[in-house]
Amino acid sequence: MIEQVKSRKRNWHTYYRLVLRKDETLEQVASYKLTLLNIYILLSSVVIVVMALMVVVIFFTPLKRLVPGYAEPSQHPDYIRLSKKMAALETEMESYRLYYQHFSQLTRLPDSIEVPNANYTTTSEIAKTDLSAFPDEPVENNEPKRSPRAMNVSSGSTSSSVLKLADFRYLMPPISGVVSSRFDAESGHFGVDILAPHDTPVKAIWDGHVITADWTLETGYTIGIQHSNDMVSFYKHNASLLKRSGAFVRAGEAIAIIGNTGKMTSGPHLHFELWLSGKPVDPTNYIDF
């Protein structure tokens, strides 16, 4: 056993000569003196250098993306596709979040608003009033057509806290134009669409407080006004707003500029809604456009 080990060691250190000759003339071109140990070291060095080059390529160059299992997850085509899809979904969710936030602002009143020095009649008082005594006819002095359905009428009380009939004004048209789409509650169209020239000012139909003045995804720049007698009016698709939330406006005062903002629109127009006691009503029954 010991002799075999000594023999192997001698073989590792035994010198061999590698001679290179031309095939035709047998002329010696080169001669190398080698041992098995030298050959082993040379081959091992070549393998180590090749492995080192592979490690450098895999970890420090963009070519690692071509090596299965070594590419970064962020460079994978499926990862890139899913990342783009997630970004689009996040953008869409943020848009819907803003829409519902603005919609909730449209449907609720502020916690506290400053009321001018006037007391208004209630809806119950209007219901007790006999409107048949007031004909539906225009008055003199070139005033607009006045309808008793649009009037705030007291119940005949002599109390000083209730305004008299002569002190009430009439609802004014927010804009003068052509009604292109009428009120249809069954189809979800809770107002009327009115066509008018560009840059036409939109006016408040009655005194009240601005309860919302903001932008929504569906209706663009929208403004809502809380009036007396549980009446709320909305003006949608405006190009710009002239009043802020909480402001008090008078009848006929400009509050916005007609426009074409929001998704649910096909051209410059005003979408006008009138709500009484929390329910939408046909504005053409109360306002002459």
C-alpha positions as CSV (number, residue, x, y, z in Angstrom):
1,M,0.0,0.0,0.0
2,I,2.8,2.4,0.9
3,E,4.7,1.5,-2.2
4,Q,1.6,2.3,-4.3
5,V,1.3,5.8,-2.7
6,K,5.0,6.5,-3.3
7,S,4.6,5.3,-6.9
8,R,1.7,7.7,-7.5
9,K,3.7,10.6,-6.1
10,R,6.6,9.8,-8.4
11,N,4.2,9.7,-11.4
12,W,2.9,13.2,-10.5
13,H,6.5,14.6,-10.5
14,T,7.8,12.6,-13.4
15,Y,8.8,14.8,-16.3
16,Y,7.4,14.3,-19.8
17,R,8.3,16.2,-22.9
18,L,5.8,17.4,-25.4
19,V,7.3,17.8,-28.8
20,L,5.6,19.4,-31.8
21,R,6.8,18.5,-35.3
22,K,5.7,19.3,-38.8
23,D,3.9,16.3,-40.4
24,E,5.8,16.5,-43.7
25,T,9.4,17.1,-42.7
26,L,9.3,16.1,-39.1
27,E,11.0,19.4,-38.3
28,Q,10.7,20.2,-34.6
29,V,8.6,23.3,-34.0
30,A,8.3,23.4,-30.2
31,S,9.1,21.3,-27.1
32,Y,7.6,21.5,-23.7
33,K,8.7,19.9,-20.5
34,L,5.7,18.9,-18.4
35,T,4.6,16.9,-15.4
36,L,1.1,15.5,-14.6
37,L,1.0,18.0,-11.7
38,N,1.6,21.0,-14.0
39,I,-1.1,19.8,-16.4
40,Y,-3.6,19.4,-13.5
41,I,-2.8,22.9,-12.2
42,L,-3.2,24.4,-15.7
43,L,-6.6,22.7,-16.3
44,S,-7.8,23.7,-12.8
45,S,-6.8,27.3,-13.4
46,V,-8.7,27.4,-16.7
47,V,-11.8,26.0,-15.1
48,I,-11.6,28.5,-12.2
49,V,-11.2,31.4,-14.6
50,V,-14.2,30.3,-16.7
51,M,-16.4,29.9,-13.6
52,A,-15.3,33.4,-12.4
53,L,-16.2,34.9,-15.7
54,M,-19.7,33.2,-15.6
55,V,-20.3,34.6,-12.1
56,V,-19.4,38.1,-13.2
57,V,-21.7,37.8,-16.2
58,I,-24.6,36.5,-14.2
59,F,-24.4,38.9,-11.3
60,F,-23.0,42.2,-12.8
61,T,-24.2,42.4,-16.3
62,P,-27.7,42.7,-18.0
63,L,-27.1,39.3,-19.6
64,K,-28.2,37.6,-16.4
65,R,-31.8,38.3,-17.6
66,L,-31.2,35.6,-20.3
67,V,-30.2,33.0,-17.7
68,P,-33.2,31.0,-16.4
69,G,-33.6,31.5,-12.7
70,Y,-31.1,34.3,-12.3
71,A,-33.1,37.3,-13.7
72,E,-34.5,39.8,-11.2
73,P,-38.3,39.4,-10.7
74,S,-38.9,43.1,-11.7
75,Q,-37.4,42.3,-15.1
76,H,-39.7,39.4,-15.8
77,P,-42.3,40.1,-18.6
78,D,-45.2,38.8,-16.5
79,Y,-44.1,41.0,-13.6
80,I,-44.0,44.1,-15.8
81,R,-47.4,43.3,-17.3
82,L,-49.0,42.8,-13.9
83,S,-47.3,46.0,-12.6
84,K,-48.8,48.0,-15.4
85,K,-52.2,46.5,-14.8
86,M,-52.0,47.2,-11.0
87,A,-51.0,50.8,-11.7
88,A,-54.0,51.2,-14.0
89,L,-56.3,49.6,-11.4
90,E,-55.0,51.9,-8.7
91,T,-55.6,55.0,-10.8
92,E,-59.1,53.8,-11.6
93,M,-59.8,53.1,-7.9
94,E,-58.6,56.5,-6.9
95,S,-60.9,58.1,-9.5
96,Y,-63.9,56.2,-8.2
97,R,-62.9,57.1,-4.6
98,L,-62.9,60.8,-5.5
99,Y,-66.2,60.4,-7.4
100,Y,-67.9,58.8,-4.4
101,Q,-66.4,61.3,-2.0
102,H,-67.7,64.2,-4.1
103,F,-71.0,62.5,-4.6
104,S,-71.4,62.2,-0.8
105,Q,-70.7,65.9,-0.5
106,L,-73.5,66.6,-3.0
107,T,-76.0,64.7,-1.0
108,R,-75.4,66.0,2.5
109,L,-75.6,69.4,4.0
110,P,-72.8,71.1,5.9
111,D,-72.8,70.9,9.7
112,S,-73.4,74.6,10.1
113,I,-74.2,77.4,7.6
114,E,-74.8,81.0,8.1
115,V,-78.4,81.9,7.5
116,P,-79.4,85.5,6.5
117,N,-81.9,87.5,8.5
118,A,-85.0,85.8,7.1
119,N,-87.4,83.1,8.2
120,Y,-88.7,80.7,5.6
121,T,-91.9,78.7,5.5
122,T,-91.7,75.0,5.8
123,T,-92.9,72.3,3.4
124,S,-95.8,71.4,5.5
125,E,-97.0,75.0,5.4
126,I,-96.8,74.9,1.5
127,A,-98.9,71.7,1.5
128,K,-101.7,73.4,3.4
129,T,-101.9,76.4,1.0
130,D,-104.6,76.6,-1.6
131,L,-102.7,77.4,-4.9
132,S,-105.8,77.6,-7.0
133,A,-106.3,81.2,-6.2
134,F,-103.1,82.2,-8.0
135,P,-103.5,82.1,-11.8
136,D,-100.6,80.9,-13.9
137,E,-100.2,84.1,-15.9
138,P,-97.3,86.5,-16.5
139,V,-97.4,89.9,-14.8
140,E,-96.7,93.4,-16.1
141,N,-93.5,95.5,-16.2
142,N,-91.9,92.9,-18.5
143,E,-91.1,90.5,-15.6
144,P,-90.6,86.8,-16.4
145,K,-93.4,84.3,-16.3
146,R,-94.2,83.4,-12.7
147,S,-95.7,80.2,-11.7
148,P,-97.4,79.6,-8.3
149,R,-95.9,76.1,-8.2
150,A,-92.5,77.8,-7.9
151,M,-93.5,80.2,-5.1
152,N,-92.8,79.9,-1.4
153,V,-96.3,80.5,0.0
154,S,-97.1,81.1,3.7
155,S,-100.0,79.4,5.3
156,G,-101.7,82.6,6.1
157,S,-100.2,82.9,9.6
158,T,-100.0,86.4,10.9
159,S,-96.8,85.7,12.9
160,S,-93.9,87.9,12.1
161,S,-91.6,84.8,11.8
162,V,-93.2,83.9,8.5
163,L,-92.7,86.0,5.3
164,K,-95.7,87.4,3.6
165,L,-96.7,86.3,0.1
166,A,-95.6,89.7,-1.4
167,D,-92.1,89.2,-0.1
168,F,-91.4,86.1,-2.1
169,R,-89.7,86.0,-5.5
170,Y,-90.0,83.4,-8.3
171,L,-87.6,80.8,-9.5
172,M,-85.3,82.0,-12.3
173,P,-84.0,79.9,-15.2
174,P,-80.3,79.0,-14.6
175,I,-79.6,79.6,-18.3
176,S,-81.7,80.4,-21.3
177,G,-81.4,77.9,-24.1
178,V,-82.8,74.8,-25.8
179,V,-83.8,71.8,-23.7
180,S,-82.0,69.0,-25.5
181,S,-82.8,66.2,-23.0
182,R,-85.8,66.2,-20.7
183,F,-86.4,64.8,-17.2
184,D,-86.8,61.0,-17.1
185,A,-86.6,59.5,-13.6
186,E,-87.1,55.9,-15.0
187,S,-83.9,56.0,-17.0
188,G,-81.9,57.8,-14.3
189,H,-81.9,61.2,-15.9
190,F,-83.0,63.3,-12.9
191,G,-82.7,66.7,-14.7
192,V,-82.8,68.5,-18.0
193,D,-79.9,69.3,-20.4
194,I,-79.9,72.9,-21.7
195,L,-77.9,73.9,-24.8
196,A,-76.4,77.5,-24.7
197,P,-73.4,79.3,-26.3
198,H,-69.9,79.0,-24.9
199,D,-68.9,81.1,-21.9
200,T,-72.6,81.7,-21.0
201,P,-72.9,82.3,-17.2
202,V,-75.0,79.9,-15.2
203,K,-77.2,81.7,-12.6
204,A,-78.7,80.6,-9.3
205,I,-82.4,80.0,-9.5
206,W,-83.1,81.2,-6.0
207,D,-81.4,82.5,-2.8
208,G,-79.5,79.8,-0.9
209,H,-76.2,78.5,0.4
210,V,-73.7,76.6,-1.8
211,I,-73.4,73.1,-0.2
212,T,-70.9,71.8,-2.7
213,A,-68.6,73.2,-5.4
214,D,-66.2,70.6,-6.7
215,W,-65.2,68.3,-9.5
216,T,-66.5,64.8,-10.0
217,L,-65.5,62.0,-12.4
218,E,-68.9,61.7,-14.0
219,T,-70.3,65.2,-14.0
220,G,-67.1,67.4,-14.0
221,Y,-67.4,70.8,-12.3
222,T,-70.6,70.6,-10.2
223,I,-72.2,73.1,-7.9
224,G,-75.2,72.5,-5.6
225,I,-77.3,75.1,-3.7
226,Q,-79.5,74.5,-0.7
227,H,-82.6,76.7,-0.8
228,S,-85.5,77.2,1.6
229,N,-88.4,74.8,1.8
230,D,-86.2,71.6,1.4
231,M,-85.3,72.6,-2.1
232,V,-81.8,71.8,-3.6
233,S,-80.6,72.7,-7.1
234,F,-77.6,71.2,-8.9
235,Y,-75.7,72.6,-11.9
236,K,-73.3,70.1,-13.7
237,H,-70.8,69.9,-16.5
238,N,-69.6,73.4,-16.0
239,A,-66.3,74.8,-17.5
240,S,-65.5,76.6,-14.2
241,L,-67.1,77.5,-10.9
242,L,-67.5,81.0,-9.6
243,K,-68.6,80.2,-6.0
244,R,-67.1,78.1,-3.2
245,S,-68.8,75.8,-0.8
246,G,-70.5,77.7,2.1
247,A,-71.1,80.9,0.1
248,F,-74.5,82.6,0.1
249,V,-75.9,83.5,-3.3
250,R,-78.8,85.5,-4.5
251,A,-81.3,84.6,-7.2
252,G,-79.9,85.4,-10.6
253,E,-76.3,85.6,-9.4
254,A,-73.7,84.0,-11.6
255,I,-72.3,80.8,-10.0
256,A,-70.6,79.0,-12.9
257,I,-69.7,79.1,-16.7
258,I,-71.3,76.6,-19.0
259,G,-69.0,73.8,-20.1
260,N,-68.4,70.2,-21.2
261,T,-66.5,68.6,-18.3
262,G,-66.9,65.0,-16.9
263,K,-67.5,61.7,-18.6
264,M,-71.3,61.8,-19.0
265,T,-71.4,64.6,-21.6
266,S,-71.3,64.9,-25.3
267,G,-71.0,68.7,-25.8
268,P,-71.2,72.1,-24.1
269,H,-74.5,72.2,-22.1
270,L,-75.8,72.5,-18.6
271,H,-77.3,69.6,-16.8
272,F,-79.7,71.1,-14.2
273,E,-81.5,69.1,-11.4
274,L,-84.1,70.3,-9.0
275,W,-84.8,68.3,-5.8
276,L,-87.7,68.9,-3.4
277,S,-87.8,67.1,0.0
278,G,-85.1,64.7,-1.1
279,K,-86.8,63.7,-4.4
280,P,-86.0,64.8,-8.0
281,V,-88.7,66.7,-9.8
282,D,-89.1,67.9,-13.4
283,P,-87.6,71.4,-13.5
284,T,-89.7,72.3,-16.5
285,N,-92.8,72.2,-14.2
286,Y,-91.3,75.0,-12.2
287,I,-89.0,77.0,-14.5
288,D,-89.6,78.5,-17.9
289,F,-86.3,77.9,-19.8
